[in-house]
Amino acid sequence: MKTRPILINITGPTASGKTAVAIDVAKALNTEIISADSRQIYKEMSVGTAVPSEEELKAVKHHFIRSISITESFSAGDFEQRSLKIIEKLGKTKRYIVMAGGTGLYFNAVNFGLDNIPGIPGNIRKELTETLNRQGIETLRKELRDKDPVYFAQVDKNNPHRLIRALEVIRHTGKPFSIFRKQVPKPRFFQSRWFGLHWPRDVLYERINRRVEQMIDKGLIDEARKLYPYKHFNALQTVGYRELFDFFDGKISLEEAVEEIKKNTRRYAKRQLTWFKKNPDIRWIDMQKENPVQIILESLINL
């Protein structure tokens, strides 16, 4: 019987060091990396999403880095199906494949599968995105609270993508989004191993603040200014761009925008940790005391 390939999942909050660890692990195992990051996939968003450097991309082959445009539609279901094909292809010649990133839904889609949610016409998402831009996130919250209180009690109420996703299903089907979320794992042809990178909160927050400052130095403001005409696209409803769009609109100063990016990135990191802490299979690595690459490689010895 053929040995099933092993998918090494490396995750953690933003600015925890996932890229460097994943590259070192992939190099040691002579394999490739699937990027599980829902924003690094866009060609136009390099600085604000902290994509790997050209040197890092040359060191190890990455999948899904700067591969589609912000004008294109791309869902977690698309990521699931394309990733499964990559894993199947690589699994014919490689024992291990690395998946690294911070988008929890992408990890769940590949490892466990997604619920069978009906396809949604693009005009519904467009309407909801326009509502978000014109009336703000509270309007979306109220609609979801009224139409699906069960999911409203569970969802991250500060994440417009999750609110829009639920509401577009509700509007299209006339049924609560929660009834489609059975969360029954689907069988997979590969094995999964999970690792999370942990930092003390104060250290992580300082790393986040530093990263934001580095992004500003690398040209985030210019990148956001070029993308400003497309700010209504779903891809740009994200931290690092929304705040600068408010600056361009004269709503806040540049200093306030930078501080908001730092604050909202810290909040995002907290939500990421909440998501991943629900997974009991993750082996959390203390980044101040342990060598993550050594731990990951040693854990594979007897597999």
Contacts in CASP RR format, 6 or more apart in sequence:
PFRMAT RR
TARGET T0000
AUTHOR 0000-0000-0000
METHOD contacts of the structure
MODEL  1
MKTRPILINITGPTASGKTAVAIDVAKALNTEIISADSRQIYKEMSVGTA
VPSEEELKAVKHHFIRSISITESFSAGDFEQRSLKIIEKLGKTKRYIVMA
GGTGLYFNAVNFGLDNIPGIPGNIRKELTETLNRQGIETLRKELRDKDPV
YFAQVDKNNPHRLIRALEVIRHTGKPFSIFRKQVPKPRFFQSRWFGLHWP
RDVLYERINRRVEQMIDKGLIDEARKLYPYKHFNALQTVGYRELFDFFDG
KISLEEAVEEIKKNTRRYAKRQLTWFKKNPDIRWIDMQKENPVQIILESL
INL
3 95 0 8 1.000
4 189 0 8 1.000
4 190 0 8 1.000
4 191 0 8 1.000
5 87 0 8 1.000
5 90 0 8 1.000
5 91 0 8 1.000
5 94 0 8 1.000
5 95 0 8 1.000
5 96 0 8 1.000
5 97 0 8 1.000
5 189 0 8 1.000
5 190 0 8 1.000
5 191 0 8 1.000
6 95 0 8 1.000
6 96 0 8 1.000
6 97 0 8 1.000
6 190 0 8 1.000
6 191 0 8 1.000
6 192 0 8 1.000
6 193 0 8 1.000
6 300 0 8 1.000
6 303 0 8 1.000
7 87 0 8 1.000
7 96 0 8 1.000
7 97 0 8 1.000
7 98 0 8 1.000
7 99 0 8 1.000
7 110 0 8 1.000
7 111 0 8 1.000
7 190 0 8 1.000
7 191 0 8 1.000
7 192 0 8 1.000
7 193 0 8 1.000
8 25 0 8 1.000
8 29 0 8 1.000
8 96 0 8 1.000
8 97 0 8 1.000
8 98 0 8 1.000
8 99 0 8 1.000
8 193 0 8 1.000
8 195 0 8 1.000
8 296 0 8 1.000
8 300 0 8 1.000
9 36 0 8 1.000
9 99 0 8 1.000
9 100 0 8 1.000
9 107 0 8 1.000
9 111 0 8 1.000
9 192 0 8 1.000
9 193 0 8 1.000
9 194 0 8 1.000
9 195 0 8 1.000
9 282 0 8 1.000
10 18 0 8 1.000
10 21 0 8 1.000
10 22 0 8 1.000
10 25 0 8 1.000
10 98 0 8 1.000
10 99 0 8 1.000
10 100 0 8 1.000
10 101 0 8 1.000
10 195 0 8 1.000
10 196 0 8 1.000
10 197 0 8 1.000
10 296 0 8 1.000
11 18 0 8 1.000
11 36 0 8 1.000
11 100 0 8 1.000
11 101 0 8 1.000
11 102 0 8 1.000
11 104 0 8 1.000
11 107 0 8 1.000
11 194 0 8 1.000
11 195 0 8 1.000
11 196 0 8 1.000
11 197 0 8 1.000
11 276 0 8 1.000
11 282 0 8 1.000
12 18 0 8 1.000
12 101 0 8 1.000
12 102 0 8 1.000
12 196 0 8 1.000
12 197 0 8 1.000
12 198 0 8 1.000
12 272 0 8 1.000
12 273 0 8 1.000
12 276 0 8 1.000
13 102 0 8 1.000
13 197 0 8 1.000
13 199 0 8 1.000
13 204 0 8 1.000
13 268 0 8 1.000
13 269 0 8 1.000
13 270 0 8 1.000
13 272 0 8 1.000
13 273 0 8 1.000
14 50 0 8 1.000
14 102 0 8 1.000
14 208 0 8 1.000
14 211 0 8 1.000
14 265 0 8 1.000
14 268 0 8 1.000
14 269 0 8 1.000
14 272 0 8 1.000
15 50 0 8 1.000
15 204 0 8 1.000
15 207 0 8 1.000
15 208 0 8 1.000
15 210 0 8 1.000
15 211 0 8 1.000
15 265 0 8 1.000
15 269 0 8 1.000
16 196 0 8 1.000
16 197 0 8 1.000
16 198 0 8 1.000
16 199 0 8 1.000
16 204 0 8 1.000
16 207 0 8 1.000
16 287 0 8 1.000
17 197 0 8 1.000
17 287 0 8 1.000
18 100 0 8 1.000
18 101 0 8 1.000
18 102 0 8 1.000
18 197 0 8 1.000
19 50 0 8 1.000
19 52 0 8 1.000
19 56 0 8 1.000
19 100 0 8 1.000
20 56 0 8 1.000
21 100 0 8 1.000
21 197 0 8 1.000
21 292 0 8 1.000
21 293 0 8 1.000
21 296 0 8 1.000
22 33 0 8 1.000
22 60 0 8 1.000
22 98 0 8 1.000
22 100 0 8 1.000
22 101 0 8 1.000
23 33 0 8 1.000
23 52 0 8 1.000
23 56 0 8 1.000
23 59 0 8 1.000
23 60 0 8 1.000
24 293 0 8 1.000
25 98 0 8 1.000
25 293 0 8 1.000
25 296 0 8 1.000
25 297 0 8 1.000
26 32 0 8 1.000
26 33 0 8 1.000
26 60 0 8 1.000
26 98 0 8 1.000
27 59 0 8 1.000
27 60 0 8 1.000
28 293 0 8 1.000
28 297 0 8 1.000
29 94 0 8 1.000
29 95 0 8 1.000
29 96 0 8 1.000
29 98 0 8 1.000
29 297 0 8 1.000
29 300 0 8 1.000
30 94 0 8 1.000
31 60 0 8 1.000
31 90 0 8 1.000
31 94 0 8 1.000
31 96 0 8 1.000
31 97 0 8 1.000
31 98 0 8 1.000
32 60 0 8 1.000
32 61 0 8 1.000
32 62 0 8 1.000
32 63 0 8 1.000
32 86 0 8 1.000
32 90 0 8 1.000
32 94 0 8 1.000
32 97 0 8 1.000
32 98 0 8 1.000
33 60 0 8 1.000
33 61 0 8 1.000
33 62 0 8 1.000
33 63 0 8 1.000
33 98 0 8 1.000
33 99 0 8 1.000
33 100 0 8 1.000
34 62 0 8 1.000
34 63 0 8 1.000
34 64 0 8 1.000
34 83 0 8 1.000
34 86 0 8 1.000
34 87 0 8 1.000
34 97 0 8 1.000
34 98 0 8 1.000
34 99 0 8 1.000
34 100 0 8 1.000
34 110 0 8 1.000
35 41 0 8 1.000
35 62 0 8 1.000
35 63 0 8 1.000
35 64 0 8 1.000
35 65 0 8 1.000
35 99 0 8 1.000
35 100 0 8 1.000
35 101 0 8 1.000
36 64 0 8 1.000
36 79 0 8 1.000
36 99 0 8 1.000
36 100 0 8 1.000
36 101 0 8 1.000
36 102 0 8 1.000
36 103 0 8 1.000
36 104 0 8 1.000
36 106 0 8 1.000
36 107 0 8 1.000
36 110 0 8 1.000
37 49 0 8 1.000
37 64 0 8 1.000
37 101 0 8 1.000
37 102 0 8 1.000
37 103 0 8 1.000
37 106 0 8 1.000
38 76 0 8 1.000
38 79 0 8 1.000
38 103 0 8 1.000
38 105 0 8 1.000
38 106 0 8 1.000
39 45 0 8 1.000
39 48 0 8 1.000
39 49 0 8 1.000
39 235 0 8 1.000
39 238 0 8 1.000
40 49 0 8 1.000
40 50 0 8 1.000
40 51 0 8 1.000
40 64 0 8 1.000
40 65 0 8 1.000
40 66 0 8 1.000
41 64 0 8 1.000
41 65 0 8 1.000
41 66 0 8 1.000
41 67 0 8 1.000
41 68 0 8 1.000
41 74 0 8 1.000
42 49 0 8 1.000
42 66 0 8 1.000
42 68 0 8 1.000
42 69 0 8 1.000
42 70 0 8 1.000
42 235 0 8 1.000
43 66 0 8 1.000
43 67 0 8 1.000
43 68 0 8 1.000
43 69 0 8 1.000
43 70 0 8 1.000
44 69 0 8 1.000
44 70 0 8 1.000
44 223 0 8 1.000
44 226 0 8 1.000
44 227 0 8 1.000
44 230 0 8 1.000
45 51 0 8 1.000
45 70 0 8 1.000
45 223 0 8 1.000
45 227 0 8 1.000
45 235 0 8 1.000
45 236 0 8 1.000
45 241 0 8 1.000
46 66 0 8 1.000
46 223 0 8 1.000
47 215 0 8 1.000
47 218 0 8 1.000
47 219 0 8 1.000
47 220 0 8 1.000
47 223 0 8 1.000
48 215 0 8 1.000
48 220 0 8 1.000
48 223 0 8 1.000
48 224 0 8 1.000
48 240 0 8 1.000
48 241 0 8 1.000
50 211 0 8 1.000
50 215 0 8 1.000
51 65 0 8 1.000
51 66 0 8 1.000
52 62 0 8 1.000
52 65 0 8 1.000
57 65 0 8 1.000
63 83 0 8 1.000
63 86 0 8 1.000
64 79 0 8 1.000
64 82 0 8 1.000
64 83 0 8 1.000
68 74 0 8 1.000
70 227 0 8 1.000
70 230 0 8 1.000
70 233 0 8 1.000
70 235 0 8 1.000
70 236 0 8 1.000
71 230 0 8 1.000
71 233 0 8 1.000
73 122 0 8 1.000
76 105 0 8 1.000
76 106 0 8 1.000
76 109 0 8 1.000
76 114 0 8 1.000
77 109 0 8 1.000
77 114 0 8 1.000
79 106 0 8 1.000
79 109 0 8 1.000
79 110 0 8 1.000
80 106 0 8 1.000
80 109 0 8 1.000
80 110 0 8 1.000
80 113 0 8 1.000
80 114 0 8 1.000
83 99 0 8 1.000
83 106 0 8 1.000
83 109 0 8 1.000
83 110 0 8 1.000
84 110 0 8 1.000
86 97 0 8 1.000
87 97 0 8 1.000
87 110 0 8 1.000
87 189 0 8 1.000
87 190 0 8 1.000
88 189 0 8 1.000
90 97 0 8 1.000
91 97 0 8 1.000
91 190 0 8 1.000
96 300 0 8 1.000
97 190 0 8 1.000
99 107 0 8 1.000
99 110 0 8 1.000
101 107 0 8 1.000
102 272 0 8 1.000
104 272 0 8 1.000
104 275 0 8 1.000
104 276 0 8 1.000
108 114 0 8 1.000
111 188 0 8 1.000
111 192 0 8 1.000
112 183 0 8 1.000
112 185 0 8 1.000
112 186 0 8 1.000
112 188 0 8 1.000
113 185 0 8 1.000
113 186 0 8 1.000
115 180 0 8 1.000
115 181 0 8 1.000
115 182 0 8 1.000
115 183 0 8 1.000
115 184 0 8 1.000
116 180 0 8 1.000
117 169 0 8 1.000
117 180 0 8 1.000
118 169 0 8 1.000
118 172 0 8 1.000
118 173 0 8 1.000
118 180 0 8 1.000
119 172 0 8 1.000
120 168 0 8 1.000
120 169 0 8 1.000
120 172 0 8 1.000
121 172 0 8 1.000
124 168 0 8 1.000
124 171 0 8 1.000
124 172 0 8 1.000
125 164 0 8 1.000
125 168 0 8 1.000
125 234 0 8 1.000
128 140 0 8 1.000
128 164 0 8 1.000
128 167 0 8 1.000
128 168 0 8 1.000
128 171 0 8 1.000
129 164 0 8 1.000
129 232 0 8 1.000
129 233 0 8 1.000
129 234 0 8 1.000
129 237 0 8 1.000
130 232 0 8 1.000
131 139 0 8 1.000
131 140 0 8 1.000
132 139 0 8 1.000
132 140 0 8 1.000
132 160 0 8 1.000
132 164 0 8 1.000
132 237 0 8 1.000
133 231 0 8 1.000
133 232 0 8 1.000
137 158 0 8 1.000
137 160 0 8 1.000
137 163 0 8 1.000
140 160 0 8 1.000
140 163 0 8 1.000
140 164 0 8 1.000
140 167 0 8 1.000
141 152 0 8 1.000
141 157 0 8 1.000
141 163 0 8 1.000
143 167 0 8 1.000
144 151 0 8 1.000
144 152 0 8 1.000
144 155 0 8 1.000
144 163 0 8 1.000
144 166 0 8 1.000
144 167 0 8 1.000
144 170 0 8 1.000
145 152 0 8 1.000
147 167 0 8 1.000
147 170 0 8 1.000
147 176 0 8 1.000
148 166 0 8 1.000
148 170 0 8 1.000
148 176 0 8 1.000
148 177 0 8 1.000
148 178 0 8 1.000
150 176 0 8 1.000
150 178 0 8 1.000
151 166 0 8 1.000
151 176 0 8 1.000
151 177 0 8 1.000
151 178 0 8 1.000
151 181 0 8 1.000
154 178 0 8 1.000
155 162 0 8 1.000
155 163 0 8 1.000
155 166 0 8 1.000
156 162 0 8 1.000
156 271 0 8 1.000
157 163 0 8 1.000
158 267 0 8 1.000
158 271 0 8 1.000
159 271 0 8 1.000
160 237 0 8 1.000
161 234 0 8 1.000
161 237 0 8 1.000
164 234 0 8 1.000
165 177 0 8 1.000
166 177 0 8 1.000
167 177 0 8 1.000
169 175 0 8 1.000
169 177 0 8 1.000
169 180 0 8 1.000
170 176 0 8 1.000
170 177 0 8 1.000
191 303 0 8 1.000
192 281 0 8 1.000
193 299 0 8 1.000
193 300 0 8 1.000
193 303 0 8 1.000
194 279 0 8 1.000
194 281 0 8 1.000
194 282 0 8 1.000
194 283 0 8 1.000
195 282 0 8 1.000
195 283 0 8 1.000
195 284 0 8 1.000
195 285 0 8 1.000
195 292 0 8 1.000
195 295 0 8 1.000
195 296 0 8 1.000
195 299 0 8 1.000
196 276 0 8 1.000
196 282 0 8 1.000
196 283 0 8 1.000
196 284 0 8 1.000
196 285 0 8 1.000
197 284 0 8 1.000
197 285 0 8 1.000
197 287 0 8 1.000
197 292 0 8 1.000
198 284 0 8 1.000
198 285 0 8 1.000
198 286 0 8 1.000
198 287 0 8 1.000
199 207 0 8 1.000
199 287 0 8 1.000
199 288 0 8 1.000
200 288 0 8 1.000
203 288 0 8 1.000
204 269 0 8 1.000
205 266 0 8 1.000
205 269 0 8 1.000
208 262 0 8 1.000
208 265 0 8 1.000
208 266 0 8 1.000
208 269 0 8 1.000
209 262 0 8 1.000
211 265 0 8 1.000
212 240 0 8 1.000
212 258 0 8 1.000
212 261 0 8 1.000
212 262 0 8 1.000
212 265 0 8 1.000
213 258 0 8 1.000
215 240 0 8 1.000
216 258 0 8 1.000
220 240 0 8 1.000
220 244 0 8 1.000
221 244 0 8 1.000
221 254 0 8 1.000
224 240 0 8 1.000
224 241 0 8 1.000
224 244 0 8 1.000
224 245 0 8 1.000
224 248 0 8 1.000
225 244 0 8 1.000
225 248 0 8 1.000
227 236 0 8 1.000
227 241 0 8 1.000
228 245 0 8 1.000
228 248 0 8 1.000
230 236 0 8 1.000
231 241 0 8 1.000
231 245 0 8 1.000
236 242 0 8 1.000
236 245 0 8 1.000
239 261 0 8 1.000
239 264 0 8 1.000
239 265 0 8 1.000
239 268 0 8 1.000
240 261 0 8 1.000
240 264 0 8 1.000
240 265 0 8 1.000
242 264 0 8 1.000
243 252 0 8 1.000
243 257 0 8 1.000
243 258 0 8 1.000
243 260 0 8 1.000
243 261 0 8 1.000
243 264 0 8 1.000
244 257 0 8 1.000
244 261 0 8 1.000
246 252 0 8 1.000
246 257 0 8 1.000
246 260 0 8 1.000
247 253 0 8 1.000
247 254 0 8 1.000
247 256 0 8 1.000
247 257 0 8 1.000
252 260 0 8 1.000
276 282 0 8 1.000
283 295 0 8 1.000
283 299 0 8 1.000
285 292 0 8 1.000
285 295 0 8 1.000
285 296 0 8 1.000
END
